[in-house]
Amino acid sequence: MSALVLPLSPRVSLRQDIFRSIIASTTPSRVSGPGLRRTKVCLRTCCAVGPGGGVLDRPTTIGLPGFDLGKSTIRQRPRFYRVMLHNDDFNRREYVVKVLLKVLDNFTMEDAINCMQEAHTNGVACLVSCPQEDAEKYCEGLRVNGLISTIEPAGNSGGNSGNGGPEAS
């Protein structure tokens, strides 16, 4: 296959001339067979005319009023709440462990027994420290099953409250 080299024109850049020779060498020169035809390439859309070739200018950024592109937003962690289980004289210990396993995510049998025993001996036990929405869901689940539970704000904003209880994720 021979490459067709077009003569250099003073009005055409070197890049356009190289592009023309590549196109001429890769496209078929004759129509052979039904349905085959020569493709036409518009050089104005493929290569930019003038100095710099096909390099685009840097786009301008439009600043919106009240919005700074230089500042990054910092997301704050949601405030954490403790779910507290209170001792009562009505429910058996086995039932309390069963409800804790049913309502609270990520609770093992050992966690449920320890929390039940702490509530029995101290009168109250911290079950979990989590965001407010989860704490309300857990508290409501415990109350529906007949246990006495409350939520209270944790001393810190995020993380474990230091009670040894498991943390909900």
C-alpha distance (Angstrom), angle and dihedral (degrees) to the residues before:
residue distance angle dihedral
M1 . . .
S2 3.77 . .
A3 3.76 122.9 .
L4 3.75 117.9 -124.6
V5 3.78 110.0 -134.9
L6 3.76 116.7 -161.6
P7 3.80 119.5 -151.1
L8 3.78 117.8 -99.9
S9 3.73 114.6 -103.8
P10 3.81 122.4 -155.3
R11 3.83 89.9 -132.2
V12 3.82 94.7 51.7
S13 3.80 120.5 75.6
L14 3.78 122.4 -125.9
R15 3.81 91.2 -109.5
Q16 3.78 91.9 55.4
D17 3.78 90.5 49.1
I18 3.81 91.7 51.7
F19 3.80 90.1 47.1
R20 3.81 90.8 51.8
S21 3.80 91.8 51.9
I22 3.83 91.2 49.4
I23 3.81 91.8 49.7
A24 3.80 91.7 46.9
S25 3.81 92.2 51.3
T26 3.82 95.3 48.2
T27 3.80 101.4 42.3
P28 3.80 119.0 76.7
S29 3.78 113.9 -104.8
R30 3.81 96.1 -150.0
V31 3.74 135.7 40.4
S32 3.78 108.8 -116.2
G33 3.74 120.7 -179.4
P34 3.78 133.1 -3.3
G35 3.77 116.7 -56.0
L36 3.82 96.5 19.2
R37 3.73 116.8 112.3
R38 3.75 137.4 164.2
T39 3.77 116.3 -93.7
K40 3.75 118.8 -129.2
V41 3.77 120.2 -140.8
C42 3.74 122.5 -159.5
L43 3.80 106.6 -144.6
R44 3.77 93.7 -161.2
T45 3.80 91.6 65.4
C46 3.81 95.1 41.9
C47 3.79 101.1 45.7
A48 3.75 130.0 29.9
V49 3.79 116.9 -124.4
G50 3.78 118.9 -128.3
P51 3.78 135.9 28.5
G52 3.78 116.9 -22.0
G53 3.79 96.3 34.4
G54 3.81 112.9 -139.2
V55 3.81 97.7 -8.2
L56 3.78 112.6 129.7
D57 3.76 123.4 -143.1
R58 3.79 117.9 -107.3
P59 3.81 109.4 -93.6
T60 3.75 117.0 -114.7
T61 3.77 118.0 -119.8
I62 3.73 118.4 -136.1
G63 3.77 114.6 -146.2
L64 3.76 117.3 -138.8
P65 3.79 117.5 -140.5
G66 3.79 111.5 -100.6
F67 3.80 93.2 13.4
D68 3.79 121.8 101.6
L69 3.79 116.3 -162.3
G70 3.80 91.4 -162.7
K71 3.78 96.0 61.3
S72 3.76 119.8 80.1
T73 3.76 120.8 -148.9
I74 3.78 116.6 -118.3
R75 3.77 115.4 -148.9
Q76 3.74 115.2 -142.5
R77 3.77 119.8 -144.8
P78 3.79 114.0 -114.0
R79 3.77 117.6 -100.0
F80 3.78 111.9 -94.8
Y81 3.80 126.6 -129.5
R82 3.81 130.6 -162.8
V83 3.78 120.7 -128.1
M84 3.80 107.0 -143.2
L85 3.81 124.9 -160.4
H86 3.83 115.5 -153.3
N87 3.78 125.5 -154.2
D88 3.81 118.3 -112.3
D89 3.77 134.8 -177.6
F90 3.81 95.9 -132.9
N91 3.82 108.2 64.0
R92 3.78 125.1 68.1
R93 3.79 118.8 -124.6
E94 3.80 93.4 -115.9
Y95 3.81 90.8 54.1
V96 3.83 91.7 50.5
V97 3.82 91.0 52.4
K98 3.82 90.8 48.3
V99 3.83 91.9 51.1
L100 3.81 92.5 47.1
L101 3.80 90.6 52.9
K102 3.80 91.1 47.4
V103 3.81 98.8 46.6
L104 3.80 105.8 33.8
D105 3.78 121.2 68.2
N106 3.81 119.2 -134.7
F107 3.81 93.2 17.7
T108 3.79 117.2 139.5
M109 3.77 126.3 -158.5
E110 3.80 90.1 -102.7
D111 3.84 92.2 51.8
A112 3.80 91.8 49.3
I113 3.82 93.2 49.0
N114 3.81 92.5 47.9
C115 3.82 92.8 49.5
M116 3.81 92.0 46.2
Q117 3.81 91.1 49.9
E118 3.81 92.3 47.9
A119 3.81 91.3 50.8
H120 3.82 89.9 48.0
T121 3.81 95.3 50.9
N122 3.84 101.4 34.0
G123 3.81 99.6 30.2
V124 3.81 93.5 -120.6
A125 3.82 136.9 43.4
C126 3.77 132.6 -169.4
L127 3.78 107.4 -126.2
V128 3.78 102.7 -178.2
S129 3.80 142.5 -16.1
C130 3.81 112.5 -138.3
P131 3.85 143.8 134.9
Q132 3.79 116.5 -59.0
E133 3.81 97.0 -103.6
D134 3.80 92.7 54.0
A135 3.81 92.0 43.2
E136 3.81 91.1 53.7
K137 3.82 90.6 48.1
Y138 3.82 92.3 51.3
C139 3.81 93.4 44.6
E140 3.79 91.9 50.3
G141 3.82 91.2 48.2
L142 3.80 91.0 52.9
R143 3.81 92.6 47.3
V144 3.81 92.9 49.5
N145 3.81 88.2 56.4
G146 3.80 92.7 51.7
L147 3.82 102.0 -99.0
I148 3.80 124.3 128.8
S149 3.80 110.5 -120.5
T150 3.80 137.7 157.7
I151 3.79 137.3 -177.0
E152 3.79 126.1 -133.7
P153 3.81 133.4 177.4
A154 3.78 114.2 -91.8
G155 3.79 117.9 -124.4
N156 3.82 93.6 -118.2
S157 3.80 132.0 44.8
G158 3.76 102.8 -112.3
G159 3.76 138.5 -14.4
N160 3.76 129.8 58.6
S161 3.78 117.5 -32.1
G162 3.80 92.8 -136.1
N163 3.83 97.3 -109.6
G164 3.78 94.8 116.5
G165 3.79 92.1 -114.5
P166 3.80 120.0 132.9
E167 3.76 117.9 -96.5
A168 3.81 121.3 -127.1
S169 3.76 115.8 -129.3
